[in-house]
Amino acid sequence: MKKPTLMVMAAGMGSRYGGVKQIDAVGMNGETLLDFGVYDANKSGFGKVVFIIRKDIEKDFRERLFDRIAKNMDATYVFQSKDKLLTEEQIILSKDRTKPWGTIHAV
Protein backbone atom coordinates (compact mmCIF):
# COMPACT_ATOMS: atom_id res chain seq x y z
CA MET A 1 0.00 0.00 0.00
CA LYS A 2 1.27 3.44 -0.92
CA LYS A 3 1.97 5.79 1.98
CA PRO A 4 0.23 9.18 2.04
CA THR A 5 1.99 12.41 1.08
CA LEU A 6 2.11 15.35 3.48
CA MET A 7 1.59 18.77 1.88
CA VAL A 8 3.05 21.69 3.85
CA MET A 9 2.04 25.20 2.85
CA ALA A 10 5.08 27.31 3.74
CA ALA A 11 4.84 30.27 1.36
CA GLY A 12 3.55 32.79 3.89
CA MET A 13 5.15 36.21 4.12
CA GLY A 14 5.33 36.36 7.93
CA SER A 15 4.34 40.03 7.80
CA ARG A 16 2.88 40.11 11.33
CA TYR A 17 5.65 37.87 12.64
CA GLY A 18 8.36 40.00 11.08
CA GLY A 19 10.32 37.32 9.27
CA VAL A 20 10.29 33.93 7.63
CA LYS A 21 8.85 31.95 10.52
CA GLN A 22 8.91 28.72 8.50
CA ILE A 23 12.69 28.48 8.91
CA ASP A 24 13.29 30.17 12.26
CA ALA A 25 14.83 27.87 14.85
CA VAL A 26 12.76 27.15 17.96
CA GLY A 27 14.35 23.94 19.27
CA MET A 28 17.45 23.48 21.39
CA ASN A 29 19.33 22.05 18.41
CA GLY A 30 18.10 24.54 15.83
CA GLU A 31 14.92 22.67 14.90
CA THR A 32 12.06 24.55 13.27
CA LEU A 33 8.37 23.97 13.90
CA LEU A 34 8.27 22.27 10.51
CA ASP A 35 11.01 19.85 11.62
CA PHE A 36 8.80 18.68 14.47
CA GLY A 37 5.68 18.40 12.31
CA VAL A 38 7.41 16.47 9.53
CA TYR A 39 9.09 14.16 12.05
CA ASP A 40 5.70 13.33 13.60
CA ALA A 41 4.12 12.83 10.17
CA ASN A 42 6.92 10.46 9.16
CA LYS A 43 6.51 8.44 12.36
CA SER A 44 2.73 8.36 11.74
CA GLY A 45 3.14 6.72 8.34
CA PHE A 46 3.51 9.53 5.81
CA GLY A 47 5.96 8.52 3.10
CA LYS A 48 6.65 11.84 1.41
CA VAL A 49 6.48 15.56 2.12
CA VAL A 50 5.87 18.31 -0.44
CA PHE A 51 6.58 21.87 0.67
CA ILE A 52 4.90 24.77 -1.10
CA ILE A 53 7.25 27.76 -0.79
CA ARG A 54 8.05 31.11 -2.39
CA LYS A 55 10.94 31.25 -4.86
CA ASP A 56 12.59 34.09 -2.91
CA ILE A 57 13.10 31.91 0.20
CA GLU A 58 14.43 28.85 -1.65
CA LYS A 59 18.11 29.27 -0.71
CA ASP A 60 17.46 29.82 3.00
CA PHE A 61 14.75 27.13 3.03
CA ARG A 62 17.15 24.56 1.57
CA GLU A 63 20.00 25.48 3.92
CA ARG A 64 18.00 25.73 7.15
CA LEU A 65 15.38 23.03 6.70
CA PHE A 66 14.93 21.11 3.47
CA ASP A 67 18.33 19.45 3.10
CA ARG A 68 18.10 18.09 6.65
CA ILE A 69 14.57 16.73 6.18
CA ALA A 70 15.38 15.21 2.77
CA LYS A 71 18.04 13.01 4.43
CA ASN A 72 15.35 11.22 6.46
CA MET A 73 12.26 11.31 4.25
CA ASP A 74 11.31 11.55 0.59
CA ALA A 75 10.87 15.30 0.16
CA THR A 76 10.39 17.88 -2.55
CA TYR A 77 9.26 21.46 -2.87
CA VAL A 78 7.30 23.50 -5.37
CA PHE A 79 6.88 27.25 -5.77
CA GLN A 80 3.72 29.23 -5.22
CA SER A 81 3.61 32.19 -7.58
CA LYS A 82 0.93 34.82 -7.15
CA ASP A 83 0.20 34.87 -10.89
CA LYS A 84 0.13 31.13 -11.46
CA LEU A 85 -3.28 29.74 -12.51
CA LEU A 86 -4.87 33.21 -12.70
CA THR A 87 -6.67 34.62 -15.69
CA GLU A 88 -5.16 37.56 -17.54
CA GLU A 89 -7.82 39.84 -16.02
CA GLN A 90 -7.08 38.63 -12.49
CA ILE A 91 -3.36 39.23 -13.03
CA ILE A 92 -4.03 42.81 -14.13
CA LEU A 93 -6.36 43.46 -11.17
CA SER A 94 -3.81 42.06 -8.71
CA LYS A 95 -0.66 43.71 -10.10
CA ASP A 96 0.02 45.56 -6.83
CA ARG A 97 -0.50 42.50 -4.63
CA THR A 98 2.66 41.25 -2.88
CA LYS A 99 1.26 38.43 -0.72
CA PRO A 100 0.53 34.90 -1.95
CA TRP A 101 -3.18 34.23 -2.46
CA GLY A 102 -3.58 31.61 0.25
CA THR A 103 -4.60 28.01 0.80
CA ILE A 104 -6.77 27.28 -2.23
CA HIS A 105 -4.32 28.89 -4.63
CA ALA A 106 -1.40 27.00 -3.06
CA VAL A 107 -3.14 23.66 -3.45
C-alpha positions, 0 to 999 in steps of 0.5 A: 500500500502506498503511503500518504503524502504530506503537503506543507504550505510554507509560502507565507510572508510572515508580515505580522511575525516580522520574518520567515517563521517557516525556517526560524529555529525554535528547538534546542538544536536549531529545529524549526516547527516544521522539523517537528511536524514532519518528524511526527508525520513520518513516524505516523506513516507519511511517506513523502512531504511536499513543501509549497514555498516562495521562490525568494526563500528557496536558498534559506529554506534549503539550507535551514530546513529542506536538506536536513529533512530530505536526508530522512524522508522523501521530500520535494518542494514547489513554488507558489507564484501569485500569478500562477493559474490566474486569468489575464484579467485577475493578473491585471487586477492584482498587479500591486499584490505582494502576498501569496493568495492563500490556501486554495491557490497553493493547493 
